[in-house]
Amino acid sequence: MENEKFIELNKNVQEIIDLIASKNAKEANNKLVEVSDDLDDLLDYSEEDDELMEISRYQVLLNQLQQKIIALNGQL
């Protein structure tokens, strides 16, 4: 896998963070689902340990962001 895929993934995660910061839970959740699907695709085609470790880090981050979105929905 190319480093470019992780760069794009990072940009998408930052977009989710920005949407959470602007209290736009619906759009943040939609983007999170999209990024999760992309991450699953990367996981399906990754074989190198370094890539798998990086994907695992993103999975943990997305889980944390999902919890923030759930909390944000509770505040709205």
C-alpha positions in Angstrom: 0.0 0.0 0.0 1.2 3.4 -0.8 1.8 6.1 1.7 -0.7 8.3 -0.2 -3.6 6.1 1.0 -2.7 7.0 4.6 -2.3 10.6 3.7 -5.9 10.6 2.3 -7.1 8.7 5.3 -5.6 11.3 7.6 -7.3 14.1 5.7 -10.6 12.3 6.0 -10.2 11.7 9.8 -9.3 15.4 10.2 -12.6 16.3 8.4 -14.5 14.1 10.9 -12.7 15.9 13.8 -13.6 19.3 12.3 -17.3 18.3 11.9 -17.4 17.2 15.5 -15.8 20.5 16.6 -18.5 22.4 14.7 -21.2 20.1 16.4 -22.4 18.7 13.1 -23.0 15.1 14.4 -24.9 13.9 11.4 -22.3 14.8 8.8 -19.5 13.6 11.1 -21.2 10.2 11.4 -21.7 10.0 7.7 -18.1 10.7 7.1 -17.1 8.3 9.8 -19.0 5.5 8.1 -17.3 6.3 4.8 -13.9 6.4 6.3 -14.6 3.1 8.2 -15.5 1.4 4.9 -12.3 2.7 3.3 -10.3 1.4 6.2 -11.9 -2.0 5.9 -10.9 -2.1 2.3 -7.3 -1.2 3.2 -7.3 -4.0 5.8 -8.5 -6.5 3.2 -5.6 -5.8 0.9 -2.8 -5.2 3.4 -0.2 -7.8 4.1 2.7 -6.0 5.7 2.9 -5.7 9.5 3.6 -1.9 9.3 0.5 -1.3 7.3 -1.6 -3.5 9.6 -0.3 -1.6 12.7 -1.1 1.7 11.1 -4.6 0.5 10.2 -5.1 -0.7 13.7 -4.2 2.8 15.0 -6.8 4.3 12.7 -9.4 1.8 13.9 -8.9 2.8 17.5 -9.1 6.5 16.6 -12.3 6.0 14.6 -13.8 4.2 17.6 -12.9 7.1 19.8 -14.4 9.6 17.3 -17.6 7.5 17.2 -17.9 7.8 21.0 -17.5 11.6 20.6 -20.2 11.7 18.0 -22.5 9.6 20.2 -21.9 12.0 23.1 -22.5 15.0 20.8 -25.8 13.5 19.8 -26.8 13.3 23.4 -26.0 17.0 23.9 -28.1 18.1 20.9 
